[in-house]
Amino acid sequence: MAGFLNGLLGNFSEVSVDELTKQYGIYLMPSEKVTTGFKLVRDSFIVTDERIILIDHQGVTGKKTRIASIDLDSIYDVTMETGGTGFDDSELTIHYITSPYYKANNAVTISYKFEFGKKFNLQPFYVAILTLATQNRKRINA
């Protein structure tokens, strides 16, 4: 019941790698592996060894689906906000480059915000993405 309530409130909850691979394996590139993933009532996001896959089921039936990807190599910053009192949720915002050339003078950047329940331990996921972002910044600016 708590997972369903979190889903209704717009909070992601963790899902097993096996379940995500079984349900969304058709969207994986050859030799790409799921490392972790999260699900709302209908929407999901999956972290693989190459990218973050955003799965947005649309419409009343959810048959229409939008799939988008964030290349892990393009992430250059991440921010985390922990849940406070009341209905505050934990948030993780990933900042990434959408330009095909990361070192371009006119690189285009976007941010994407994920919301988790306030009781979800977001720190390990934040540290993993922060470590990746720090490595990417060093590589891009080298």
Buried (B, 14 or more C-beta within 10 A) or exposed (E): EEBEEBBEEBBBBBBEBEEBBEBBEEBBEEEBEBEBBBBBBBBBBBBBEBBBBBBBBEEEEEEEBEEEBBBBBBBBBBBBBBBEEEEEBBBBBBBBBEEEEBEEEEBEEEEBEBBBBBEBEBEEBBEBBBEBBBEBEEEBEE
